[in-house]
């Protein structure tokens, strides 16, 4: 089984602090990590490789420092990695990102499955997985919570939707986007870390891929960010401090009266 | 560019039009008004009920195009994409909005790549830029820490998804008229490399998004063993049980309970936050609730900035007293 796992390096969003005056993100001291939801994709791919043999290639489009994310993927068990990095890729939206990742997967040529995380925690779009599938003209199953079996060139998966689990037979090659339910990501092993330190990670730019330059980066992106601002949070909260038994009873009384007045109880 | 009209992707299940379609009509009517154009709905399925299609007209569509075939009964990315691409080719919509549902979030990016269209996910605000007529799409990013306004200056259609329950369904107006077109899907639109082989419905019908009252637990509960405390309040209020991402990440409650940007968006009459600090990622999923009550030990917790009523105190002291009072109030009625 040959598997490609596209991953993304993201800022640790829980740690993001905003500059209240300028409304911009304070990037200093914010760690760059592998998109947490991509860890499930890596784990799924590595488990399939352990079961069916073959290989797992991690790819990532990003600046040169995104190499660190790929090394972590190798430490978790991916066999090799390719970094897609070029100034021409900068400013890509999900359309242009899907286009470049698809071009890289096409160049890798030999693959049965492309496994993606459900979304990245920074952009939060979930559009690149289906975008890659569309660009490669492959079938896609999103929100996959379980891979049941492989038979006759099909892969049977459980797709988590609002009302339950759909069971689908998906013809290979295919793109899957996976959710947390699928597996618990492993920690890198010592041997994995050693391999990750030494492994050579090729960098593919525009010249290495069959792409139309007009479709890359900001110029190739249909969408434009025109404004970034802080969400406004505004409600007049009546706050009651309940720091002893009596205050607790009083606060609860007021709350019950408030809920009754709003006809909520 | 001769693209025009605001289109929604209406969704059906077993031939019945789903609520999200009516919510999208609320958005579409507003946009069509600002753009000076009409609203149309596309829907893919099999044997869709005629009265439900008429209801789309009643709730604000001027035209409904239903593409039908037995193979379209359930969502499959390839045939649904082929049908949407056919609509784009035949009708040239200027704007297409869909629900950020498992269907919308899969179909829209698949189509956008083929149609060379711009797509923005999970928009909270949609508007028209008066000078240019472009669609302005505002959405949370970076874990909800920022809002970004995005537009698609030179590609058509402009595509966007919006979260379910982020608007009320458009009201019915009796006597509204419009055109209903039922088309048989052409055979070349029905090829699929994916087959449905089964379905397992959710065990407990998770009513989080339908519930009038949601009681949610945050990291302040300390450990999974303390959940019954919050569950008891939920029971007293006949509420659904929600959770912050922290609680789900720690495995104290399962993912379907998660409220927030990476979980569900809820908009109940009452949202009761227990031990939730109010990370923006959480607020993004509940701040449209009609009334918000928060209990937290930290007086500066961000949750209080979106709450209508707050108690600064320990949930372990407050919840038992509150449950007792609610019980008394309930038995008196």
Interface residues (C-beta under 8 A of the other chain):
Chain A: X11 X13 X14 X16 X18 X23 X25 X93 X94 X95 X98 X99 X119 X121 X122 X123 X124 X125 X126 X127 X128 X129 X130 X131 X133 X134 X135 X138 X139 X140 X141 X142 X143 X154 X156 X158 X159 X160 X161 X162 X163 X164 X165 X166 X167 X168 X169 X170 X171 X174 X179 X180 X181 X221 X222 X223 X224 X225 X226 X227 X228 X229 X230 X231 X233 X234 X235 X236 X237 X238 X239 X240 X241 X242 X243 X245 X247 X248 X249 X251 X252 X253 X255 X256 X258 X259 X260 X262 X264 X265
Chain B: X13 X74 X77 X78 X81 X101 X102 X103 X105 X106 X107 X108 X109 X110 X111 X112 X113 X114 X116 X117 X118 X119 X120 X121 X122 X136 X140 X141 X142 X143 X144 X145 X146 X147 X148 X149 X150 X151 X152 X153 X154 X155 X192 X193 X194 X195 X196 X197 X198 X199 X200 X201 X202 X213 X237 X255 X261 X262 X269 X270 X279 X280 X281 X283 X284 X287 X291 X292 X293 X294 X299 X302 X304 X305 X306 X307 X308 X309 X310 X311 X312 X313 X314 X317 X318 X321 X322 X325 X326 X329 X330
